Amino acid sequence: MPALKNILIGATFLTSSVFAQQQDVTTGSYDNYRTNADLNETILTPSKVSSSTFGKLFSLSVDGQIYAQPLYRQNIAIAGQGTHNVVFVATMHNSVYAFDADTPGVPLWSVNLGPSVPTSNYTSDTGAYTDISPENGILGTPVIDPSTGAMYLVAATFENNSYVYRLHALDGGSGSELFGAPVTITLQVPGVGDNSVGGTVTLDASQHIQRPALLLSNGSVYVSFGSHGDSAPYHGWIVAYSAQNVQNQLAVLNTTPNGSEGAIWQSGRGPAVDAAGNIYAVSSNGDSDFTSNFSQSVLKLDPNTLAINDWFAPFNFQSLSDGDEDLGTSGPMLIPNTNYLVTGGKAGIMYLVDQTNLGHVGTSDSQILQSVNIGGFGIFNMALWNRSDGPIVYTHLANAPITAWKMTGGQFGTSPSAQSVNGFIVPFQGMTLSANGTQPGSGVLWVLGANEWPLPGAGQLHAYNADTLDEIWNSTMNDGDATGGFVKFANPTVANGKVYVPTMDYQLLVFGLNYNTVTSPLVTGIVNAASYSNGAVAPGEMVAIYGQNLGPQNIAVATFDNSSGNTNTQLAGTQVTFNGIPAPLVYTSSGAAAAIVPYEIDGAGQASVVVSFNGQVASTQIMTVADAAPGLFSADSSGSGPGAILNADYSLNSPSNPANAGSIAVIYATGGGQTNPATISGTVTTAATPLVDQVAVTVGGQPAQVLYAGNAGGEVAGVVQLNVQLPAGVTGTVPVTVTIGTHPSQATVTMSIQ
């Protein structure tokens, strides 16, 4: 097979950053204060992030655009696949993915939650709705309960010509539903406002967008709604459900039950919670009488009833509302260990208010702590570094630089304490502040922005020294670091030395430190080289090893020992051993290597895996040994999609080159286990060596007759060839699975049959 060698070597060889004890990211904007700050980042310091040390490591493919912020948890037990650091991704196609956060590959699990809503169905106040295109699915960032592992999220679906919102609670280890989920979200309050019938206002799912991040607090899950494009009729809504039983709706707030509008959208920022459990949200343009209708307001809510206990509105709320200058664009941000709340709106004014006395509304903004006119259009996002020498808020306006506003003595300065040299046309950026605690000098401000208008357009990821706002890196400095299509308001997630970047291009991009930031070998993952599954290893399995400083900067490909003809067990300074037995090496590079698990570990139970490079040794990795661990090679080396499968004429199977039903096909895999006769590690197969364990193959769910299953002729032992006769009645593009003994392959590889 001409393409087989390339498939075995793989399409990319990537680096991974070092492990450290980091804080999980379980909610939008990192915490319930909504600071957009990770203050547990010890790896990505300003001195380490540069064009020579930092860049794109790999990408993870999904089925839709990613508007929700990726979430991250360490050491999560995945059903049947061991323990992983996991990044969770939700898409606008209503799918949720759990990926190993440190290595490229197929999902650990994924689920789809129903048909998304075509956004061409929506309208805005100016005509066609184009803010989101082409579909609306999971838009608001989910929230994870660390105590139960449940992930709560809302999916918008279009079913039987009807619009539906459902609250789901997914198990983080498997994707299965928990706590009575899903529940259809139906909301009603008394009122005579817009779209009311008989004194009742009801949520119209076709007129609302679930944009803010979900909130988990006080044993409840809070979900918020605004409009799509100010298209009336709509209101602002918040609803609370029991986290232990989502069928139990606890409380509902409508911001304008006797009026209209007052959306809660907050550019994706979720409601905030103070130390006492009070909830804060910010509404947008609409009706305000401050008796029953609370548009253009900072709202302080009772966590049990969602009753409005206090509020603030700018003195010029009516003119702001008339000019569509929403107060609620940036949402609330609380400064920890203080009574301060910060927010800002389209008018370019940042408001500092007292959580214990929001101030209501007066003849000027003198009734609040401070208002700062930043001087332009649109505060849509903010980040906070609550430093030891005083809090700093970072924000940005249209056609302006990134600015830092330092607080001293309970007041912000009237001019920025720092600002970037470059500016952005578009003010819809994502922002994350990462730092090692509160200490000056440790912070990096990450900004995901767009520098072209109108949207859609390309995004750029920027890294700034958070003290000075000098730019230290951006994604245009090196080829291969491009961030793809820009997603409005999408915060990059920084965790454990990596930056996870959502895109419009059906990919999550992963950035981190590259090979020359680590001086000794570091192993961050060992996976099946075909399926990228993480679990037990089997004799003869080809495994991909990811990490740093594993080998030379440029890839070195397998060579052969002239005396024995076997594949070398040392390559360009790299060696890998299993229980002290050297493994044949397929390739090696700084960030990735591939080896064949020695057949001699058969029956060992466990294997101690040691990687060394130029005499420097990485920490020992302990792996369980199974009799088989099958993985199917795919044609694009991704572990999914069209397989590395040959038709009867030895051409590569594909949708444009399908096999004939009932014909013979050749499937390539690894992880088949021991053979008969027993294989000597590193040899090139020259005669039939069938697998010891029983083999079953299904194609399109139907059994295929296995004619041969063993090592592939002309390839290094461990590459498995399966000759099968396809079922006569199966056509189309269908899944292919292989089970060896009791161990199944991944279920994501396909072939095409006519």
C-alpha positions in Angstrom: 0.0 0.0 0.0 1.8 3.2 -1.1 0.3 5.4 1.5 0.7 3.0 4.4 4.1 4.2 5.5 2.9 7.8 5.8 -0.2 6.6 7.8 2.0 4.7 10.2 4.4 7.6 10.7 1.4 10.0 11.1 0.5 13.4 9.8 1.8 15.5 12.7 4.4 15.3 15.4 3.6 17.5 18.2 4.8 18.8 21.6 3.1 18.9 24.9 3.8 21.1 27.9 4.8 20.0 31.3 2.3 18.7 33.9 1.6 20.8 37.0 -1.0 20.9 39.7 -3.5 23.3 38.2 -6.9 24.5 38.9 -9.8 23.0 37.0 -11.8 25.2 34.7 -15.4 24.2 35.4 -17.4 27.3 34.5 -17.4 30.2 32.0 -14.9 33.0 32.9 -13.1 30.6 35.3 -15.0 31.3 38.5 -18.4 32.5 39.9 -16.9 36.0 40.3 -16.5 35.9 36.5 -13.0 37.3 36.6 -11.7 35.7 33.3 -8.6 34.8 35.4 -6.6 31.7 36.0 -4.3 32.5 38.9 -2.8 29.0 39.1 -0.8 29.1 36.0 2.9 28.5 36.8 4.1 27.4 33.3 3.1 30.1 30.9 4.9 33.1 32.4 5.9 36.1 30.3 9.5 35.0 30.1 8.5 31.7 28.6 6.0 32.8 26.0 7.7 34.0 22.8 7.9 33.2 19.1 10.8 30.8 19.7 9.2 28.9 22.6 5.4 28.9 22.1 3.1 27.9 19.4 0.3 25.6 18.2 0.7 22.0 19.4 -2.3 20.3 17.8 -6.0 20.6 16.9 -9.0 18.6 17.9 -11.8 18.1 15.3 -15.5 18.6 16.2 -18.7 18.8 14.2 -19.6 22.5 14.5 -18.6 26.0 15.5 -17.4 26.5 19.1 -18.9 29.5 20.9 -18.9 28.0 24.4 -15.7 28.3 26.4 -13.9 25.0 26.6 -13.8 23.5 30.1 -11.0 21.5 31.7 -10.6 18.9 34.5 -7.7 16.9 35.7 -7.5 13.2 36.4 -11.0 12.2 35.2 -11.9 8.5 35.1 -13.3 7.8 31.6 -15.4 4.7 31.2 -13.2 1.9 30.0 -10.3 4.2 29.1 -8.5 5.0 32.3 -7.8 8.4 33.8 -7.2 11.5 31.8 -6.8 15.3 31.9 -9.9 16.2 29.9 -10.9 19.2 27.8 -14.7 19.4 27.2 -16.0 21.0 24.0 -19.6 21.9 23.2 -20.6 22.9 19.6 -23.3 24.7 17.8 -24.2 21.4 16.2 -25.4 20.3 19.6 -22.5 17.9 20.3 -20.4 17.6 23.4 -16.9 16.1 23.3 -14.5 14.9 25.9 -10.9 14.9 24.6 -7.6 14.0 26.3 -6.3 17.5 27.0 -2.6 16.7 26.4 -2.5 14.6 23.2 -4.2 14.8 19.8 -6.7 12.1 18.9 -10.2 11.0 18.7 -12.7 11.9 21.5 -12.8 9.9 24.7 -16.5 10.2 24.3 -19.0 12.3 22.4 -22.8 12.8 22.3 -25.2 14.6 20.1 -28.2 16.2 21.8 -30.5 16.7 18.8 -31.0 18.7 15.6 -29.7 22.3 15.9 -31.8 25.3 14.9 -31.0 26.8 11.4 -30.3 30.5 12.2 -31.9 31.4 8.9 -35.2 30.7 10.8 -34.5 33.7 13.0 -35.0 37.4 12.2 -33.5 40.5 13.9 -34.8 44.0 14.3 -33.2 45.0 11.0 -34.1 41.9 9.0 -32.2 38.7 8.6 -30.4 37.4 11.6 -26.7 37.1 10.9 -25.0 37.4 14.3 -24.7 33.6 14.4 -24.7 31.4 11.3 -25.6 28.8 10.2 -26.9 27.1 13.3 -27.7 27.6 17.0 -27.1 24.7 19.3 -25.1 24.8 22.5 -24.3 28.5 22.7 -23.9 29.3 26.5 -20.9 27.8 28.2 -21.8 24.7 30.3 -20.9 24.3 34.0 -19.5 21.3 35.7 -20.1 20.3 39.3 -16.7 19.0 40.6 -18.4 17.1 43.4 -20.5 14.9 41.1 -18.7 15.3 37.7 -22.0 16.3 36.1 -21.8 18.8 33.2 -25.0 21.0 32.9 -25.7 22.6 29.5 -28.6 23.8 27.3 -29.2 22.7 23.8 -31.4 24.5 21.3 -33.2 22.1 18.9 -35.6 22.4 16.0 -37.9 19.4 16.0 -41.1 18.8 14.1 -41.1 22.5 13.1 -40.9 23.5 16.8 -38.2 25.3 18.8 -37.1 23.6 22.0 -34.6 24.3 24.8 -33.5 21.5 27.0 -31.3 21.4 30.1 -29.0 18.4 30.1 -26.8 16.9 32.9 -24.0 14.8 31.4 -21.7 12.5 33.3 -18.2 13.7 32.6 -16.8 10.2 32.4 -19.2 8.8 29.8 -21.6 11.5 28.5 -24.7 9.7 29.8 -27.5 11.7 31.3 -27.8 12.2 35.1 -30.2 13.7 37.7 -33.4 13.3 35.7 -32.0 15.1 32.6 -32.9 16.2 30.1 -35.8 18.6 30.9 -37.6 20.8 28.5 -37.3 24.4 29.6 -40.8 26.0 29.9 -41.1 29.3 31.7 -44.1 31.3 32.8 -44.6 34.3 35.0 -47.6 36.6 35.7 -47.7 39.7 33.6 -49.3 41.8 30.9 -46.1 42.5 29.0 -45.1 41.8 25.4 -46.5 38.5 24.1 -48.6 37.9 27.2 -51.8 35.9 27.0 -54.5 36.1 29.7 -52.1 37.7 32.2 -49.3 35.2 31.7 -46.0 35.7 29.9 -44.4 32.6 28.5 -40.9 31.9 27.2 -41.1 31.7 23.4 -38.1 29.5 22.4 -38.2 30.8 18.9 -37.5 34.4 20.1 -34.8 33.8 22.6 -31.1 32.9 22.7 -29.4 31.1 25.7 -26.2 33.1 25.5 -24.8 33.6 29.1 -22.7 30.9 30.7 -24.7 28.6 33.0 -24.2 29.2 36.8 -24.0 26.5 39.5 -24.4 27.8 43.0 -26.4 27.0 46.1 -27.2 23.5 44.8 -29.0 25.0 41.8 -28.3 25.5 38.1 -29.2 28.9 36.7 -30.0 29.4 33.0 -30.3 32.9 31.4 -31.9 34.1 28.1 -31.9 37.1 25.9 -33.0 37.9 22.4 -31.6 37.2 18.9 -30.9 40.5 17.3 -33.4 42.5 19.4 -36.3 40.8 17.5 -39.5 41.4 19.5 -41.3 40.0 21.3 -38.7 39.0 23.9 -37.8 39.5 27.6 -34.8 38.7 29.9 -35.2 35.5 31.8 -33.3 33.6 34.5 -34.5 30.2 35.7 -33.2 28.0 38.5 -33.3 24.1 38.6 -32.2 21.7 41.2 -28.8 20.3 40.4 -29.8 17.0 41.9 -33.0 16.7 40.0 -33.3 19.0 37.0 -37.0 18.1 36.7 -37.5 20.3 39.7 -37.8 24.0 38.6 -37.1 26.2 41.6 -37.6 29.8 40.6 -38.1 32.1 37.5 -37.3 35.7 36.9 -38.6 37.8 34.0 -36.9 41.3 33.8 -39.9 42.9 32.1 -43.1 41.0 32.9 -45.3 44.1 32.4 -43.2 45.5 29.5 -40.8 44.3 26.9 -37.1 43.5 26.2 -34.5 43.7 29.0 -32.5 40.8 27.6 -29.8 39.1 29.7 -27.1 38.1 27.3 -23.9 39.6 28.7 -21.8 38.7 25.7 -21.7 35.1 27.1 -20.5 36.0 30.6 -22.6 34.2 33.2 -24.4 35.6 36.2 -22.0 36.2 39.1 -22.2 35.1 42.8 -20.8 36.9 45.9 -19.4 35.2 49.0 -22.9 35.3 50.6 -24.5 33.5 47.6 -26.3 36.5 46.1 -26.6 36.4 42.4 -25.8 39.4 40.0 -26.9 39.9 36.4 -27.1 42.8 34.1 -30.0 43.5 31.7 -30.0 45.3 28.4 -32.2 47.9 26.6 -35.9 47.9 27.1 -38.7 49.0 29.5 -37.8 50.3 32.9 -40.1 51.5 35.7 -38.0 49.9 38.5 -41.2 48.4 40.0 -41.7 45.4 37.8 -39.6 46.2 34.7 -35.8 46.3 35.1 -34.1 46.9 31.8 -30.6 48.6 31.7 -30.0 47.4 35.3 -27.5 45.7 37.5 -29.7 43.3 39.4 -28.9 41.6 42.8 -31.1 38.5 43.1 -32.1 36.2 46.0 -30.5 32.8 45.1 -33.6 30.9 46.2 -36.5 32.9 44.8 -34.7 35.1 42.2 -36.4 38.1 43.7 -34.7 41.4 42.9 -33.3 42.6 46.3 -31.3 45.6 45.0 -30.5 47.3 41.7 -28.5 50.0 39.9 -29.3 51.8 36.6 -27.4 54.7 35.1 -29.0 58.1 35.5 -29.4 58.3 31.7 -30.8 54.8 31.3 -33.6 55.9 29.1 -31.4 57.7 26.5 -29.0 54.7 26.6 -32.0 52.4 25.9 -33.3 54.6 23.2 -29.9 54.5 21.5 -29.6 50.7 21.8 -26.6 51.3 24.1 -27.0 48.2 26.2 -25.7 48.3 29.8 -25.7 44.5 29.8 -22.9 43.8 27.2 -20.1 42.8 29.5 -22.1 41.4 32.4 -21.1 41.6 36.1 -17.5 41.0 37.3 -16.9 40.8 41.1 -13.6 41.7 42.7 -12.8 38.9 45.2 -12.4 39.8 48.9 -14.1 43.2 48.3 -17.6 44.6 47.9 -16.9 45.9 44.4 -18.7 45.0 41.2 -17.6 46.1 37.8 -19.6 46.2 34.6 -19.6 48.1 31.4 -21.8 48.7 28.3 -22.0 49.8 24.7 -21.6 53.4 25.7 -18.0 52.8 26.7 -18.5 53.5 30.4 -17.2 51.3 33.1 -19.2 51.3 36.3 -17.9 50.5 39.8 -20.7 49.8 42.3 -21.0 48.6 45.9 -22.5 45.1 46.1 -24.0 46.0 49.5 -25.7 49.2 48.2 -26.1 49.2 44.4 -27.4 52.8 44.4 -30.6 52.5 42.3 -30.9 55.5 40.0 -30.3 59.2 40.6 -29.9 62.5 38.7 -26.3 61.6 38.0 -23.9 58.7 38.5 -22.8 60.3 41.8 -25.0 57.8 43.6 -22.6 55.0 42.8 -18.9 54.6 43.6 -17.5 55.6 40.2 -18.2 55.7 36.5 -15.3 55.9 34.1 -15.9 57.0 30.5 -13.3 55.0 28.6 -14.1 57.0 25.5 -15.5 54.9 22.7 -17.9 52.2 21.6 -18.4 49.0 23.4 -17.2 47.2 26.5 -18.1 43.6 25.7 -15.5 41.8 27.8 -13.2 42.3 30.8 -10.6 40.4 32.7 -9.4 41.0 36.3 -6.0 40.5 37.9 -6.7 40.8 41.6 -3.1 41.6 42.5 -1.3 42.0 45.8 -0.7 45.7 45.0 -4.3 46.4 43.9 -6.8 45.1 41.3 -6.3 45.7 37.6 -9.2 45.4 35.1 -8.4 44.9 31.4 -10.8 45.8 28.7 -11.0 47.1 25.1 -13.1 49.4 22.9 -13.6 49.4 19.1 -10.7 50.8 17.2 -8.6 51.1 20.4 -5.8 49.3 22.2 -6.1 46.9 25.1 -6.1 49.0 28.3 -5.4 48.3 31.9 -7.2 50.2 34.7 -5.7 50.0 38.1 -7.7 50.5 41.3 -6.2 52.4 44.2 -8.0 53.3 47.3 -11.3 52.0 46.0 -11.2 54.0 42.8 -10.0 53.4 39.3 -7.6 55.9 37.8 -9.0 58.3 35.2 -6.5 57.1 32.6 -5.1 53.6 31.8 -2.2 52.3 33.9 -1.0 50.5 30.7 -2.1 50.0 27.1 -1.0 48.0 24.2 0.6 49.5 21.1 -1.6 47.7 18.7 -5.4 48.1 18.6 -8.3 46.1 17.3 -11.1 47.2 15.0 -13.6 44.7 16.5 -14.4 45.0 20.3 -15.8 41.5 20.6 -12.6 39.8 21.8 -12.2 36.9 24.2 -9.9 37.6 27.2 -8.1 35.5 29.8 -5.6 36.6 32.4 -3.2 33.9 33.5 -0.8 34.4 36.4 1.0 32.6 39.3 -1.2 34.0 42.0 -1.3 37.7 42.8 2.4 38.5 42.3 3.3 41.2 39.7 5.6 39.9 36.9 3.9 36.6 36.5 0.9 37.5 34.4 0.0 37.0 30.7 -3.1 38.6 29.2 -4.4 36.4 26.4 -6.7 38.2 23.8 -8.5 36.3 21.0 -9.5 39.1 18.6 -10.4 39.9 15.0 -8.7 42.7 13.1 -11.1 42.9 10.2 -14.7 44.1 9.7 -17.3 43.0 8.9 -17.4 39.6 10.4 -16.9 36.7 9.7 -13.2 37.0 9.6 -9.9 35.5 10.7 -9.0 35.5 14.4 -5.7 36.2 16.0 -4.5 35.1 19.5 -2.3 37.6 21.3 -0.2 37.3 24.5 0.7 40.5 26.4 2.9 41.0 29.4 0.1 41.8 31.9 2.2 44.4 33.7 3.1 46.5 30.7 0.7 45.3 28.0 3.8 44.9 25.7 3.0 42.1 23.2 5.2 39.1 23.7 3.7 36.8 21.1 0.9 36.5 18.6 -0.4 33.8 16.2 0.9 35.5 13.1 4.6 35.4 14.1 5.2 31.8 12.9 3.7 29.7 10.1 1.4 27.1 11.4 0.0 29.1 14.3 -3.0 30.6 12.6 -6.2 30.5 14.7 -8.8 30.2 12.0 -12.2 31.8 12.0 -12.9 34.3 14.8 -15.7 33.5 17.3 -17.2 36.5 19.1 -16.8 36.8 22.9 -15.1 33.4 23.0 -12.5 33.3 25.9 -9.5 31.1 25.4 -9.1 28.6 28.2 -5.7 28.5 29.9 -4.9 25.5 31.9 -1.9 23.4 32.9 0.5 25.2 30.5 -1.8 25.0 27.4 -4.2 27.5 25.8 -7.3 26.0 24.3 -8.7 28.2 21.5 -12.3 27.8 20.1 -12.8 28.5 16.3 -15.5 28.8 13.7 -13.7 26.1 11.7 -14.9 23.0 13.6 -11.7 22.7 15.5 -10.4 23.4 19.0 -6.8 24.6 18.7 -4.2 23.8 21.4 -1.2 26.0 22.0 1.7 25.6 24.4 5.4 25.6 25.0 7.5 23.8 22.3 10.4 21.4 22.4 13.2 23.7 23.5 11.6 24.8 26.7 12.4 21.4 28.4 15.9 20.1 28.7 15.2 16.5 29.7 12.6 14.1 28.2 9.1 14.5 29.5 6.3 12.0 28.6 2.7 13.4 28.7 0.8 10.6 27.0 1.1 7.2 25.5 -1.7 6.1 23.1 -2.5 3.6 20.4 -0.9 5.0 17.2 -3.9 4.1 15.1 -6.9 5.0 17.3 -5.2 7.4 19.8 -7.1 5.5 22.5 -5.5 5.7 25.9 -5.5 2.5 28.0 -3.8 -0.9 28.2 -1.0 -1.8 25.8 -0.7 -5.1 24.0 2.3 -7.0 22.6 3.1 -5.8 19.1 1.0 -2.7 19.5 2.3 0.4 17.8 2.0 3.3 20.3 2.5 7.0 19.9 4.3 8.7 22.7 3.8 12.4 23.3 5.8 14.8 25.4 8.9 17.1 25.1 12.5 16.6 24.3 11.8 13.0 23.3 14.1 13.2 20.3 15.7 15.5 17.7 13.9 18.7 16.5 13.4 17.2 13.1 11.7 13.8 12.7 13.9 10.7 12.2 12.2 7.7 10.6 12.8 4.0 11.3 16.1 2.4 10.2 17.2 -1.2 10.2 20.1 -3.0 11.9 22.4 -4.2 9.1 23.4 -7.3 11.0 19.9 -8.6 11.9 17.7 -6.8 9.5 15.4 -5.9 12.4 14.1 -2.4 13.1 16.5 -0.5 15.3 15.7 0.1 18.9 17.8 3.2 19.1 17.0 6.1 16.7 18.7 9.5 16.6 19.5 9.3 20.3 16.0 8.0 21.4 15.3 4.7 23.1 12.1 3.3 24.6 12.0 0.3 26.9 9.1 -1.8 28.2 10.1 -3.7 31.4 13.7 -3.1 30.3 13.2 -4.6 26.9 14.1 -2.1 24.0 11.2 -1.4 21.7 11.6 -1.1 17.9 11.2 2.6 17.0 9.0 3.7 14.0 9.9 7.4 14.3 11.1 10.0 16.8 11.1 13.8 17.1 11.2 16.4 19.9 7.5 16.2 20.7 6.4 12.7 19.6 7.8 9.2 19.0 6.3 5.9 17.9 7.4 2.5 19.1 6.3 -1.2 18.8 5.5 -2.7 22.2 7.9 -5.7 22.5 6.2 -9.1 22.1 8.3 -10.3 25.0 6.0 -8.5 27.6 3.1 -10.9 26.8 1.4 -11.9 30.0 3.4 -9.4 32.1 0.4 -7.7 33.7 2.1 -4.4 33.8 4.9 -2.7 31.9 7.3 0.0 33.1 7.9 2.3 30.1 11.0 4.4 30.1 11.9 7.0 27.3 15.5 8.3 27.1 17.1 10.8 24.7 20.8 11.4 24.5 21.3 9.7 27.9 18.7 11.8 29.7 15.8 9.7 31.1 12.1 10.6 31.5 10.0 9.5 34.5 8.8 5.9 34.3 5.3 5.4 33.0 3.3 2.4 34.3 1.0 0.8 31.7 -1.4 -2.2 32.1 -0.7 -5.0 29.6 -3.6 -6.7 27.8 -3.6 -9.6 25.4 -4.9 -7.3 22.6 -5.7 -3.5 22.2 -6.8 -3.1 18.6 -6.8 0.2 16.8 -7.7 0.8 13.2 -5.6 3.1 11.0 -7.5 5.9 9.2 -6.5 7.3 5.9 -5.8 10.8 7.3 -4.0 9.6 10.5 -6.8 11.1 12.7 -8.1 7.8 14.1 -11.5 8.4 12.5 -13.2 8.8 9.2 -12.2 6.8 6.0 -10.0 3.9 7.0 -6.6 2.8 5.7 -8.5 0.1 3.8 -7.7 -1.4 0.4 -10.2 -2.5 -2.1 -9.8 -5.8 -4.0 -7.7 -4.1 -6.6 -5.4 -2.8 -3.9 -6.5 0.8 -4.4 -7.3 2.9 -1.3 -11.0 2.8 -0.4 -12.8 6.2 -0.2 -16.2 7.6 -0.9 -15.0 8.4 -4.4 -13.5 4.9 -4.8 -15.9 2.5 -3.0 -15.5 -1.3 -2.7 -18.1 -3.6 -4.3 -20.5 -5.3 -1.8 -19.4 -8.9 -1.2 -15.8 -8.2 -2.4 -12.6 -8.7 -0.5 -11.0 -5.8 1.4 -7.8 -5.3 3.4 -8.0 -3.5 6.7 -4.9 -2.2 8.5 -4.7 -2.1 12.3 -2.3 -2.5 15.2 -2.6 -3.9 18.8 -3.4 -7.5 17.7 -1.4 -9.2 20.4 0.7 -12.4 20.1 0.9 -14.4 16.9 1.4 -18.1 16.0 4.3 -18.7 15.5 5.4 -16.1 18.1 6.9 -13.0 16.6 10.3 -11.6 17.3 10.1 -7.9 18.0 11.4 -5.6 15.2 11.3 -8.2 12.4 9.8 -7.5 9.0 7.0 -9.9 8.3 7.8 -12.2 5.4 5.4 -15.1 6.0 1.9 -15.6 7.3 1.8 -15.0 11.1 -1.8 -15.2 12.2 -3.0 -13.7 15.5 -3.5 -16.1 18.5 -6.8 -14.5 19.6 -10.1 -14.9 17.8 -10.9 -12.0 15.5 -14.4 -10.7 14.5 -15.0 -7.8 12.0 -18.3 -6.0 11.4 -18.9 -3.7 8.5 -22.0 -1.5 8.6 -23.1 -3.5 11.7 -23.0 -6.8 9.8 -20.4 -9.5 10.3 -17.7 -9.8 7.6 -15.9 -13.1 7.0 -12.3 -12.9 8.2 -10.0 -14.7 5.7 -6.7 -13.7 7.4 -5.8 -11.8 10.5 -2.1 -11.4 11.3 1.0 -9.4 10.7 1.1 -7.5 7.4 3.6 -8.8 4.9 6.5 -6.5 4.2 5.8 -4.3 7.3 7.4 -4.2 10.7 5.8 -6.8 12.9 2.9 -5.2 14.8 1.2 -3.8 11.8 -1.9 -6.0 11.5 -3.5 -6.9 8.2 -7.1 -8.2 8.1 -8.4 -9.7 4.8 -12.2 -9.8 5.0 -15.1 -10.6 2.6 -17.5 -7.8 2.9 -21.2 -8.5 3.6 -23.3 -8.8 0.5 -26.1 -6.5 1.6 -24.2 -3.5 3.0 -23.7 -0.3 0.9 -22.9 3.3 1.6 -20.3 4.8 3.9 -20.5 2.6 7.0 -18.5 2.0 10.2 -15.9 -0.7 10.5 -15.0 -2.4 13.8 -12.6 -5.1 14.7 -12.8 -7.2 17.9 -9.7 -9.2 18.9 -10.5 -11.6 21.8 -12.8 -9.5 23.9 -11.2 -6.1 23.0 -13.0 -3.9 20.4 -11.4 -1.2 18.2 -12.6 2.3 18.1 -16.0 2.7 16.3 -15.1 5.9 14.3 -13.5 4.4 11.2 -15.5 4.0 8.0 -15.3 2.5 4.5 -17.4 3.1 1.4 -19.3 0.2 -0.4 -21.4 0.2 -3.5 
